[in-house]
Amino acid sequence: MAATQPEGRLYIAGEFRDARSGNTYPVINPTDESVIALAADAGVEDLEDAIASARGFADTSDWGNDRDFRKKCMLQFQDGLRARQAEFEDLLVAEAGVARANMLTHVGFMIEGMDFFNDLITSFPWEEDLGPWEILGNLSERQVRYEPYGVVGAITPWNAPFMTALWKVHHALATGNAVILKSAPDTPLTAALMAKVIDEATDVPSGAFHTLSASDKGTIGDAMTADQRFDLYHFTGSPGVGQRIAERAANGIRHTVLELGGKSGNILLPDADLDMACGLGVAMCMSNSGQGCALATRMIVHASIYDDVLARLEMMVGHLPWGDPNDPGNLVGPIIRLEQLERMEGLVKRAEADGARILVGGKRGPQDKGFWFEPTVLVDVDENAEIAQTEVFGPVLSVIKYDGDDDEAVRIANNTRYGLSGYVQSTNEERAWAVARKLRAGTVNINNSFYLSPDAPFGGFGISGDGVEHGVAGFREYLRIKSIASPSH
């Protein structure tokens, strides 16, 4: 950790401040249960201050129109994040338990990916002329304009607090909005450090960016979604909370973008390269301690290769390095908190009772402190079992056997209410593409490929979400569309 105490205060109207109540709460390190810092415990009165500031800024400033200035500020933001990258990485290990082995995609890759949106600030077609059109004897010129919504409520999860906060904060600001970021109760320090970067390293005006932290999961979120001064809610988290946000946003017809988790299927076709497929399958399930929405948590394996796959999984997961997230050799670190550990333990125990077999792991880790669960493989899992239909959010892989053609594998992969990601393993590229096209998922990865990039839209089907992040499509999620007609001369 950095030598200085991490910032844990709220950032409202360009100033760091305590909660009006003076209340704080401890931020717990999931590795050893130590207290990292105290975070301000915001109440609705603090939210009111943030909304008043953001609303006033959105309604009176020229932020939404001055693209050159916005671009300058966002380039400063990117440089400021680069300069403090090591601090962010230390915080992610401390407050979220993110393993050093996973850090590149969480921080460095995300900072460099800001280039795409920074370029869009000035290259995006903010005004498009459609040309003349005659109706009712009148010839009109038409222009389509893209304008920021105004005030964005950004609500982020604990599993990737830098990545998800950066996407929302950067993209909201780059498109000319004001943004209020509510961090997850477990991981408020990353958001506070992001505010320090904006405060100390950029010319972002007071009122454009605010952060709120609170120990209670719902009070501030419910107050945010009830307030008609928000124009857009951008949320990453569980389907249940996402549905509640959508329902509350419907009052007043506010826009929502929701990324809501997954139960992604990884299809191993009979002609898959098993060493590569199993290695990737383990990495893409166990990465970030399995606490990732797009991870490949269901492995759907053809009967002809099933035994060979299980042998590889037993060896790979049985020898998977896990433990202290500060050790760069460990792929799996701790679980975020006791509540989540107990939930995961219950899912695995019920899966075994329902007929699944524990091939590797299946129980809590031996550590005296912290929240630990062994990397686990469940085999002979029924496709309709709870463990195959429920997002575990931990290092647990469920293996499902099928004994049919490729359409049968697709049917099983699509047998879920989720639809965030999909994976296909085959040495026949044409065959893999045919399967990929049939998967009901927002992103699909064939063999050793991965969708994650700033220019590729990321979103889900089914209860995995509505709307997208990243890409030009993600940029446009933060913008309203206006058509203006004028007489043609």
N, C-alpha and C positions, 0 to 999 in steps of 0.2 A: 504494500500500500504506500501511497504518497505520504511524506512526512507530516504534511499539514492535515488538520481535521477536514473531512469532506464537507462541502457546503450542503446544508439540509433545509435552508429556509425557502419560503415561497418567493417567487419573482413576479411582481405585479406592478404595472405602470412604470417599468424601467428601474425598479428598486427591489433589492432583497429585503425581506421583512419577515418577522415572526407571524404566526397566526394571531388574529385579533384576540383569541382566547388565551394566548400564551401557551397552549397545549403543545406537547411534542410526543413522539412515540419512538421506540428503539427500532433501528434497522438491524436485522439479525443476519449474521453470516451463516448460510446453511451448511458450511463445512464443519464448523465447530461450535455453533450457537453463540458465538461471542457477539457483543454489540459493536457495530462498526461506527455508528454515529446516531444522533438524534435528528429526526425529521420533523418539520412543522406539521402539526395536525390541523389542517384547514377545516373551517366550518363554512356554512352557507354565506356568512357575512363576508368571508374572504373571497368566495366565488362572486358575490355581488360586486365587490371592488374590481375584480378582474374583468367581469362582463362590461361594467360601465366604462372601463378604460378601453377595452377592445372595441366596443360598439362605437364609442366616440371617435376613436382613431379611424375605424373603417368608414364612418360616415363623413368625416371632415378632412382627412388627409389626402394627399395626391399619390399615396403609395401604390394604389392600383393602376395608376396611369404612367408613372415615371419608371419605365422599364430599365433605362440605363442605370439609374440609381439603385434599383432593386438588384440588378445584376452585380453591381459593385459590392453591395452589402452581402450578397450570397457568396461571392468569391472570397470576401473577407471571412465569412463564416466557415467556408471550406478550409481556408488556410489556418484559421484558429483551431479547428478540430484536428487538423494534421499536427499542429504544434503540441497538442495535449493528448495525442492518441494513446500514449502509454498510461496516462491517468485514467482514461476511459477503460482501457483494458484491465487495469488494476481494480477499478470499481466493479466491472462485470464479474470478475472472479469473486470479489468479496460479497457483493449483495445478491448476485444471481447464481453463483456457483458455476459460471460458464468455464469450461476447461480451456486452458491455454491452447490446446490442440485444435479447438474450434474457433479461435479468435479471429482469424483472417477474415472469414465471411461476416463476422459480427461487426467489425470496426473498420479496418483498413480498406477492404473491398468496398464498403458502403461510402466511405469518405471519397474515394476516387470516383465512384459512380455518380457523385454529385455533378460531374462535368456535363452529363447529358441534360439534366434539368436546367443547369445554369445557362447552357447554350440555347435551350428552348425559350428562355426569357426574352431573347431578342430575335430568335429565328422563327418562332411560332407565328402562323398567320393570324394575328389578332383581329384583323379586318379582312374580309373576303368579299370582293365585288362579284355579283352573280350576273351582271349584265342586264339588258332591258327585257321586259316582259309586258305584254299587252293584255289588259283585262278590262272589260266594260268600256272599251274605247280609250282607255288611258294607258299610255306607255310609261312604265316606271323603271327606274334603276333601283336595284336592291343591294344592300350591303348586310352581311352577317358579321356581327361583332361578338367577341368573347370577353366577358367581364367577370371579375372575381365575385364570389358569393357574398363576401363580407366578413363574417365572424365564423371561424371554424372551431368546433369542439373536438379536440383530438384525445382519444382515450386509448392507452397502450397497455399491453400485458407485461408480465414479469419475465418471460422466458427469453426474450431478446430485446431488452429495454433500450439499447442504443439504436439498433437497426430500426425498430418500429417507430421510435420517437423521431429519428432522423427523417425517415420517409415522410411522416406526416408534417413535421415542423418545416422542413426544407421545402417540400412541395407546396404547402399552403402559403408560405411566404413568397416563394418564387412566382406564384400565380397572382400575387397581389392581395392576399387575404391577411386579416389578423387571426391569430391562433391562440387558443388557451389549451395547454397540454395538461391533462390529468394523468399522472403516472400511476402505475399499479402500487398498492400499499407496500409490497415487498421491495420495490426497486425505485425509490424516489431520488436517489443520489445521482444517478446518471442524468436524469432530467435537470437537476439543479446545476450540475456541471455544464450541461449544454447551455443553460441560461447564463452561466459565467462567461462562456465563450462569446455568446452574443453580446453580453454587457461590456466585456473588456476588449474584444477584438474586432467589433463591427460598428458600423454607423446605423444599424437597424434602429429606427425611431422608437421612443417610448410609446407603448400602447400596441405595438405590433405583435409582441410575444409575451406570454405569461405562463407560469408553471404553478400547479397546485398538487400538493401531496396530502393524503389523509389516511388514517389507519383503518377507517371503515370502508368496506368495498363499495357500498351502494349509495350513501348519503349524498356525496358530492355529485356522483354520476346521475342520480335521479334528479337532483336539483338542476344540473346542466341540461338534461333532456326535457325538463319541464319549462325551461325559460325560452320564450319566443324570440329573444334577441340573438339566438344562435341561428345561423342560416344553413349550416352543414355539420353533420357529425361524421367523423372518420374514426372507426373503431376496429381494433383487432382484439379478439378474445373468443369466448365460448358462444355457441349458437344460442343458448338460453338468454344470455345477456344481450346479444346482438338482436334477437327478436324483440326483447323489451325496448331497446333503443329505437328500433324501427316503429314499433307501436306508438311510442311516446312522440317520436318525430312526426308521425302522421297527424298529430294535433298541431295544426299550423302549416302542414305540408312542407316540412323541412327535408332537405336532401340528406341521404345517408349513403355511406360507403362502408361495407362490412366485410371483414375477413375473419372467418369464424371456425377455423380448425378443420381437421380432416381425419380420415381413416383410410389412408392411401394404400391401394393394392399394388404389389410388385409381382408381375406375372413372369414366371420362369417357364418359357416354352421348352418343348423337348430337345430342341437343338441349341439351347443356350450354352455359352461358354461358362461352365459351372464354377471354375475358380474365380473368374471375374464377377460373375453374377452373384455368387455368395459373398465375396469380399465387399462388393458395392452394397449388397443388400444389408449386410451387417452394419456397415458405416452409415448408410442412409436411414437406418432405424435407430442406432445407438448414439449418433451424433447429438451433442448438446444434452446428453443424458436422456435421450428420447423425448425431451421436452420441446418438441417442434411441431408446428401444425401441418407441414407438408411432408413429414417423414414417412418412409415406406414401412408401415407397421404391420401390414398383412402381406405375407409372402405366399403366393398362389402357385403351387408347384405341380407339374404333371407327374402322374403316377410312375412313369417310366424312369424318372430321374429322382424320385422322392427320397429313396434311401441314400443315394449318393449325396444329395443336398443336405440331409440331416447329419450325415457323417462330417461334412465340412462345417456346418453350423456348430456342431458340438465342439469341434476342435477350435474354430475361430472365436466363438463367444466364450468358451471355457477358458481360453487364454487371453481374452481381451484385457488390455491394461486399463485399470480403473482405480479411482481413489482421488487423492489430493488434486484439485483442479489446477494448482500452481505448477504441478509436474507436467511439462510439455509432452511427456510420453503417454499420459492418460487420456483416453478418448471420452470416458464417462466420469462425471463428477457427482456431486450430491443432488438430491431432490430439493426443491425450493423450501418446503416447510413440512412439519409433521402431519398436518391435515392431508396434504397431497400424498405423503408416504402411506398413510393409513388407507386412503382411498385406493391406491394402487395395490397394496397388499390384499385388500378385500377382493378386488377384481381377479387377481391371480389365483387366490384360494378358491373362489367360486368357479373359475374356469377349470381348475383341476377336479373339483367336485362334479362338474358337468361333463367330464370325460376327456378333457385335454390332458396331455402328459407333459410334465416338466422335463425338458431335455437338459437344460442348463439353468442354474440360478434358482429363482422362485422365492427368495426370502430377503429379509433385510440384511444389510451389510453388518460386519462384525465391529464396526467402529463404535467407540464409547460415546462420542459426541457427534452431533450433526445428523443429517437425514439421508440415509443411504439405502439403496436397493440394488441387489446384485443384477448385473446384466442377465436377462432372462430370455429363454426360448421356450415357447409352448408349441407343441406339435399335436397332430391329429385333432386340430381345432375344427369344429363344425362352423360352416360359413355363417350360420344364423345365431351362433352363441353370443352371449353378452360381450365377451372379450373380443370378438370379431366385429362387433357393431358399435362399440364404445371407444371413444378416444381415451387412451390410458394416460398419455403424457408422462411417460417414463421409459426406461430402457427395457421394454418388453416387446418381443417379436412373436407374432402369432403365425403359425405355418398351417396352411390349408391345402389339402391334396385334391386334385381333380383328375378325372380319368376320361376325358372327352377331347373334342377338337378345340380349336382356338376360340370359337364362339362360346364354348362352355367356360373357358377361362375369363373371357370378357364378361359373361353373365355374372360370374362370381365377383369379379372386381367391381362391377356396377351394382352389386347387391349391398347397397349402403345408402343411407340418407345423405352422406357426405359426398363431396366431389371436388376436392382441392387439387390433388396431384395423382398421377399414375406413373407406373414404371413398367417397361417391357424389356425382357432379356431374350435375345435371339441372335444367332449368327447370320440369319437371313434378313437383310435390311428391309426388303420389300414386305416380307411377312410381318416384321415388327411394326412397320408403318401402317399396315392394314389393321392390326390390333389397336395401335395408338389412336387411329381415327375413330374407333368405336367406343373408346373409353369416355365416360361422362365425367370429365375432370377438367379443371381450368388450365392445368399444366400437365404435360406428359413428357417423360424422359426415357429415351431409348438407349439401352446399354450404358456405356460410361459417358453420358451427357447429362447436363443439368441446366434447367431453364433460367436460373437466377442471373439477371443482368438488368442494368438500368433501363434499357430500351425495350424489354419484353414485358408486356402486360401480365400481371399476376392477380388472379382472382379465382373464385370457386363456383362450382355448380351446386345445386341442392342447398342443404343447410350450411354449406361451407362459405357462403357469402353472396354479396350483391355488389356489383361494381368491381373495379380493378385498381391496383396500384402499379406504378411504374409505366414506362412507355408514354407515347403521346396520348394514348387513351387514359392513362392515369393522370396526366397533366390536366386533361379536359374535365376530369371529375370535379376539379376545384373551380370550374368556370361555368357561368351561366351563358346562354346563347340568346342574343338579341338580333332580330331582323329589322332593318330600317329601309323604308321605301321613300323615294323622292321622285319628282317629275323628271322624265327624260327629255333632254333638250336636243 
